Amino acid sequence: MSGFTIGQVAKKAGVHNETIRYYERRGLLPEASRTESGYRIFSAETVNDIGFIKRAQDLGFTLEEIKKLLSIYKRTDYFPIEEMQCFAIDKIHRIEEKIEQLNKFKSILELVVDRSHSDRDPSKNDCLIIQTLSNGE
């Protein structure tokens, strides 16, 4: 049986063995065939798939989104342009929501940093960030 062991795939893909097992459990990678002694044997394509997964993660896609993208990537006979358009629009909306949340968080932190130390109760050694968040400001 030809192929690569989990250690070889991990080294080629630049990930840990456990990452490969995790991707397998999550359904991102097909279950590897096994030798008679029970060792996993992976195809060269697995290294490419892991590269695809890592690049998608770097771009901010969730594992569920990557699973969907992989299923489209693997299909050579069909490319759902409308489905990809909807997927992209949905992702844009989620990114915009995240940017809004991060901007709010940044504003809170800036407020806390700019806040005068005179607003702080000297008898308590409270962190200004915790104090601001707990007061609902």
JOVENBEL-V963191 format. One line per field, one symbol per residue. phi: phi as a letter, one per 30 degrees, with the letter a starting at -180 (. if undefined). psi: psi as a letter, one per 30 degrees, with the letter a starting at -180 (. if undefined). burial: + if it has 24 or more other ideal C-beta (glycine too) atoms within 12 Angstrom, else -. A space follows every 50 residues. Layout:
# JOVENBEL-V963191
phi=???
psi=???
burial=???
This chain:
# JOVENBEL-V963191
phi=.ckcdddddedddibdedddddddddidcddddbdddjddbcdddddddd dedddddddjddddddedddddeddccabdeddddddddddddddddddd dddddedddddddddddddcdddccddddddddddid
psi=klakleeeeeeefhlleeeeeeeeefgeklkllklfggkkkllffeeeee eeeeeeeefgkleeeeeeeeeeefjffkjieeeeeeeeeeeeeeeeeeee eeeeeeeeeeeeefkkfffkjffkhkkeeeeeeffg.
burial=---+++--++--+-+---++--++---++--+-------+++---++-++ +++--+----+---++++++--------------------+--------- -----------+---------------+---------
